[in-house]
Amino acid sequence: MPNAIMVIFPYQHQKTWVFDDERVGLVQEPFVSGVPEIIDILVQDIPNINEGFKLLFSANPFPSYQAELIWIKEEYGANWYRWHQKDMEGWLCPALFKYFSEAPKQIYCKTEKIY
């Protein structure tokens, strides 16, 4: 069974949010199609954001999560999610399946500064 709460460390590369996770074979995996704009809101209060940040995420709610992303539909082998509180949508590419065996109906997330 995978961890209940997972963590990655996104950072800016050529003006794009990307992340590395050698455990699952991802290097400079980009966030695209609405997700960068969601990230920009989630990290707006983190100082020195260009140095990167910690992103905690889970299919289950956890204390002090910032956003609940609700599954909308599948498209191109990946999945669209909606952040209702901010009226935003984002597409999570097939890298999602490195963390979940199937697309969760909700993804809860929180950003934190790297200490």
N, C-alpha and C positions, 0 to 999 in steps of 0.2 A: 504494500500500500504506500503511495507517495506521501510526502509530508503534507500536513494539513495546511501549513502556511509556507509558501515558497518565497525565495528572494533572488532578485537579480540586481545588477548595478548599471543602469543605463548611463550613457554619456553622449556628448556631442561629437560627431565626426563629420566634417565637411557640411556643417549646418543641418545635420540630420540626427535625430535620436537613434542610437544603436545600443546593442549590448552584446557582451561575450558571455558564454557559459560553456566552458570546456567539458563539463560533466555530460552535456548533451550534444556536443559537437557544433556549437554555434559560435561564429566569430563575426563581429560587426553586423549582426542581424538588425536590419532597420525596422523601425516602426513607420507605417505609412497609412494613407487613406483615413484621415481624421484622428488617428491615435496621437500624432505629435501635438495637435491642438489640445487634446485632452490632457496630455502630459504637461503642456505649458501651464495649464490652470492648476494642476495638482502640485506643481513645484514652485509656484509663484512666490511663496514665502521662504524658500530655501536660499540662504546666502551662498555665494560662489558656485552657482549652479553649473557653470561651465566645467567644473571639476567632476561632475556626475552626482548621482544620488542613489539611495537605496529604494527599491520598489518591492514592497511586500504584497503578495496576492494569494488568493484562496478562493475555492468554490464555496466556502462557508464564511459567514460573517465572523469578524473578530473584533476585539475592543479597539475603538478609535479608528476604524476604517474611514477613509475619506470618500470613496465612491463605490456605488453599486452599479455594475454594468450588467444590463439585462440582454440575453441572447435575442436576436431578431430573426436572423436567417443565415443559411449557408450560401456561399457564393464562391466559385472558383476554388473549391477544396478548402476554403477557410470560412471564417464566420464574422458576421457583423454583430456588434453590441451597441446598446444605447445607454447613455447616462442621462436618465430622465430629468434629474435635478438641474442639469445645465443645458438640456435640449441639444445634446451632441451625440454623434454616432461615430464609431470607428471600426475598422476592419482588422481583425487579428489573423495573420497569415498562418499557414500550416505549421509553423514553429510552435503554435499553441499545443499541438499534439505531442511535443516533447515533454510537456508538463501534465497534460490531462489525456486520458485514454479516449475520451469523447468530449465534445464541446460542452462545458458546463452551462446550465441555464442562467446562472449568475456568476460574476467574478467580482470579488470585493478586493479593493486595493488601497494602499496607503504609501505615500512617499515620505522619506526621511532624509535628513542630511547625513553624509558620511562623516563619522567622527574620526 
